Amino acid sequence: MKQSVNFNDFIDAFKQFDRYDGYGYEALRVIFDYLDEYEQETGQEIELDVIAICCDYSAEHYTAIASNYSIDLEGLDDDEAKSAVIDYIQDNSAYLGEATDGELVYQCF
């Protein structure tokens, strides 16, 4: 038995599992939209599994990502540095988008 989930249900599920604060509204919006588009494009339904989503997707400021993955940003201005981090993500995983607070949302690798 499958149940359709809208964005509010998605947010509520993250709050129930006490995982909302790890992402916030905007990052979860990016993840929800990405997963919804994936379902529409492939016809494959995705089960809402908050823990699996937390294992698969992350949202961080580009400087934190650069630090975590040893991406050299020396000599780059902010825009160039952010672009370098996005390129790195795209080369190694999937870049989902940017939340309005500046966090980059991506599939963990």
Phi, psi and omega in degrees: 000126180253150178233131176287143182236128173265179184298321179297320176297320179299311178300314181300321179297319178293324177293320179300321181271007180057040181244358183300314185295339178287345182234307186088167187303308186293317179294321178293328176298317179297315180295314180301312181299319179298312181293321178297316178296320178301314179300317181293320182287324186260340185075006181265124178282142179250132177281138177284104179232097186302316182295318178296319178297319179295329177284331186267335187229146181222160176221120182212159174292148184302329180291325177292319178297315179301318179294316182296328185247015177053047178272123183282115179248010184302132177081002181261142173283177185302314181296317179295320181295315179298318178298320179296320179292317178299317177300318179299315179300312182297328178286335187245348185197219179233128176266121184269327181150187182240131175284160183295341178274005176095354179287140176269133182253128186209161175278130183298148179224000000 
